[in-house]
Amino acid sequence: MSKERFTERQTEVRNAIVRLQEAVAQPETPILRDAVIQRFEFTFELVWKSLQLYLEHRGLECGSPRATLKKSFSEGLIQTPEDADAWLQMLDDRNLTSHAYDEALAQRIYQHIVQNYTPLLSQMAKHIQTLAWD
């Protein structure tokens, strides 16, 4: 991949996190909850794929989201073991979002997004902006 593609990815991540933050700042309604979950899905996808692109450019193989997150931790992109655990839980919840028709599950995931995942995604989005493609 090229430096230009990574720069595009950085912009996409920055825009996605702003949209997610806008949504979680709104009062909860069933429609808003669905919008937050959708924005979480595409923000999470952009973040892990950006990490994957960066790591692969550095010569590290990490095909799946789980492998990318684990490699991100071992390479210091995810700082603490607690954050690493939270990222893996985020991945598990992301994989469950296709089952958001389950009201209790959608509510639980929404709460995780608002309370835990948006701050982690925001922190990583900022970090991705600082990564140099050399």
C-alpha positions as CSV (number, residue, x, y, z in Angstrom):
1,M,0.0,0.0,0.0
2,S,1.0,3.5,-0.6
3,K,1.6,6.5,1.7
4,E,-1.3,8.2,-0.1
5,R,-3.7,5.3,0.8
6,F,-2.6,5.5,4.5
7,T,-3.1,9.2,4.5
8,E,-6.6,8.7,3.1
9,R,-7.2,6.1,5.9
10,Q,-6.1,8.6,8.5
11,T,-8.6,11.1,7.2
12,E,-11.4,8.5,7.1
13,V,-10.7,7.5,10.7
14,R,-10.7,11.1,11.8
15,N,-14.0,11.7,10.1
16,A,-15.6,8.5,11.4
17,I,-14.7,9.2,15.1
18,V,-16.2,12.7,14.8
19,R,-19.4,11.2,13.6
20,L,-19.5,8.6,16.3
21,Q,-18.8,11.2,19.0
22,E,-21.6,13.4,17.6
23,A,-24.0,10.4,17.9
24,V,-23.1,9.4,21.4
25,A,-23.5,13.0,22.6
26,Q,-27.2,12.9,21.7
27,P,-30.0,11.7,24.1
28,E,-30.7,8.1,23.7
29,T,-33.7,6.9,21.6
30,P,-34.2,3.6,19.9
31,I,-33.3,5.2,16.5
32,L,-30.3,7.0,17.9
33,R,-29.1,3.7,19.5
34,D,-29.3,2.0,16.1
35,A,-27.3,4.9,14.6
36,V,-24.7,4.8,17.3
37,I,-24.2,1.0,16.7
38,Q,-23.9,1.6,12.9
39,R,-21.4,4.4,13.4
40,F,-19.5,2.2,15.9
41,E,-19.3,-0.6,13.3
42,F,-17.8,1.5,10.5
43,T,-15.5,3.4,12.9
44,F,-14.2,0.1,14.4
45,E,-13.7,-1.3,10.9
46,L,-11.7,1.8,9.7
47,V,-9.5,1.7,12.9
48,W,-8.6,-1.9,12.8
49,K,-7.9,-1.8,9.0
50,S,-5.8,1.3,9.5
51,L,-3.8,-0.5,12.1
52,Q,-3.4,-3.5,9.8
53,L,-2.2,-1.4,7.0
54,Y,0.4,0.3,9.2
55,L,1.6,-2.9,10.7
56,E,1.8,-4.7,7.3
57,H,3.8,-1.7,6.0
58,R,6.2,-2.3,8.8
59,G,6.6,-6.0,7.7
60,L,4.3,-7.5,10.3
61,E,1.7,-10.0,9.1
62,C,-1.7,-9.7,10.8
63,G,-4.6,-10.8,8.6
64,S,-7.7,-10.8,10.9
65,P,-9.1,-8.2,13.2
66,R,-8.1,-10.2,16.3
67,A,-4.6,-10.8,15.0
68,T,-4.3,-7.1,14.2
69,L,-5.4,-6.1,17.6
70,K,-3.0,-8.6,19.3
71,K,-0.1,-7.4,17.1
72,S,-1.0,-3.8,17.9
73,F,-0.6,-4.6,21.6
74,S,2.7,-6.4,21.1
75,E,4.0,-3.4,19.0
76,G,2.8,-0.8,21.6
77,L,0.0,0.7,19.6
78,I,-2.4,-0.5,22.3
79,Q,-0.7,0.5,25.5
80,T,-1.9,-1.6,28.4
81,P,-3.1,-5.2,29.0
82,E,-6.4,-3.7,30.2
83,D,-6.8,-1.8,27.0
84,A,-5.9,-4.9,25.0
85,D,-8.7,-6.8,26.8
86,A,-11.1,-3.9,26.1
87,W,-10.2,-4.0,22.4
88,L,-10.8,-7.7,22.2
89,Q,-14.2,-7.2,23.9
90,M,-15.0,-4.5,21.5
91,L,-14.2,-6.9,18.6
92,D,-16.5,-9.5,20.2
93,D,-19.3,-6.9,20.5
94,R,-18.7,-5.7,16.9
95,N,-19.2,-9.3,15.8
96,L,-22.5,-9.4,17.7
97,T,-23.9,-6.2,16.2
98,S,-25.5,-8.0,13.3
99,H,-27.8,-9.5,16.0
100,A,-28.9,-6.0,17.2
101,Y,-32.5,-7.0,16.6
102,D,-32.2,-8.5,20.1
103,E,-33.2,-5.5,22.2
104,A,-31.3,-6.5,25.3
105,L,-28.1,-7.1,23.3
106,A,-28.4,-3.8,21.4
107,Q,-28.9,-2.0,24.7
108,R,-25.8,-3.6,26.2
109,I,-23.6,-2.9,23.2
110,Y,-24.9,0.6,23.0
111,Q,-23.9,1.2,26.7
112,H,-20.4,-0.3,26.0
113,I,-20.0,2.0,23.0
114,V,-21.0,5.1,24.9
115,Q,-19.1,4.3,28.1
116,N,-16.0,2.4,27.0
117,Y,-15.5,2.0,23.2
118,T,-15.9,5.6,22.0
119,P,-13.1,6.8,24.3
120,L,-10.8,4.0,23.2
121,L,-11.6,4.6,19.6
122,S,-11.0,8.3,20.0
123,Q,-7.7,7.7,21.6
124,M,-6.6,5.3,18.9
125,A,-7.9,7.7,16.1
126,K,-5.6,10.4,17.6
127,H,-2.7,8.0,17.7
128,I,-3.3,6.9,14.1
129,Q,-3.0,10.5,13.1
130,T,0.6,10.6,14.5
131,L,1.8,7.4,12.8
132,A,4.5,8.1,10.2
133,W,4.6,6.2,7.0
134,D,8.4,5.9,6.4
